[in-house]
């Protein structure tokens, strides 16, 4: 079961957008959700069983033809979320700090 999902912004030269998109598609490393030819950006998501697998995918994406770099934008980890929920549930009293109640 996949429990980690992250999004990346992949940078390419605008002139190389088509071959970069093709390389990303063929790689099987990610799903493409959006691209802007003029800015040379591609938004993708990656999935993995843990953060190590995801980081391996980021490194592999950065090595694809026509890719200048990839930056992690958002990461979701089911295990980390479960741990945070458990920690909140174990604390006595109201989990919402007083400062946030009147915001």
N, C-alpha and C positions, 0 to 999 in steps of 0.2 A: 504494500500500500504506500502511495506517495504521500508524504507528510510535509515536505518543504516545497514551497513555490516562491520564486523570486522573479522580479522584472528587471530588465537591463535596457539601457540605451546604448545602442551600438553605433559608432561613428564610422562613416565611410566618406570618401570623396564623392561629391555629387555626380561627377562624370562616371564613377564606377558603381552607381546604385544598382543597376540591373544585374551585373555579374555578382555583386555582393549578396543581393537578395537570393539569387540562385544558389550560391554557396551555402547560405544559411539554411535554405530549404532542404538542400541535399544532405546537409550534415546530420540531420536527425537529432540535433542537440536542443532545439528550441522551437517555439511556435511564434510566428511573426504576427503582430497585431496592427502595426501602423508603420508607415514610412513617409518621410518628407524628402523628396528628391533635392529640393533647393537647399535645405540645411544639411543634408547628408546624414540624417538620423533614422534609425530603425528601432522600434520598440518591440522587444521580444520577452517571452516568459520561458523560464527553465524550471524543471522539476527534478527532485532527487530524494533519495531515502534519508539523506542527512546533509548538513552544510558542506561536508567534505566533497561529496559527489557533485553538489552544485558548483563549488569553486573549481573543480576539475572541468566542468562544462564551460564556465566563464573563461578559463585559460585556453580551452580548445577553441572557443568562439573567437578569441583574440588572435589566434593563429590562422584563421581561415583567410583565403585569398580576398584581398580588397578591404579587409577590416582594419581600421586604424586603432580601434580600442573599444572596450566595453566597460560601462560603469553600472554597478549595482544601484538600483533606485529604490526597490522595495523588497523586503524579504518576509515571508511568513513561515513560521515553524510551528506545527501542531504540538510538538513536544514542549516547546517553550511556553506556548499559550496554556497548555494543560497545567504546567508547573506554576504559572502565575495565578491561574484561577484557584488552584489548590492552596497556594500561599495566602491569598485573600480570604478564602473560606475558613482557614485555620485561625485567622486573627479574631479576637473577641471584639464585639461591638460593630459599629457601622463602618464599612470599608471606604466610604466616601469622606475625604478630609473636610473639616468644617469650612476651610477657605473656598471650597468648590461648591458648597451647598447654596450660596447666595450669589453665585456668579451669573 
